[in-house]
Amino acid sequence: KRMEALEVHGAVAAVHHFWLRSFCDVYLETAKRSLQDPSLASETRWTLLSCSDLGLKLLAPFAPFLAEEL
């Protein structure tokens, strides 16, 4: 929504919030325990891959070289 409204600062803040607060702080910390359980590891890896892919797609317009490298 922020990109459509050409609010670049708001869009960057939303991407930053996703990476640091939602993905790293919450999901990665929660996923550590799930990755140790063989019955949940496959699902957890798939979710990590999906979230990482989404995060890189969100990052690409602002830092294309960084997103490409990651």
Secondary structure, DSSP 8 states (H G I E B T S, - for coil): -TTTTT-HHHHHHHHHHIIIIIIIIIIIHHHHHHHHSHHHHHHHHHHHHHHHHHHHHHHTTT-HHHHHH-
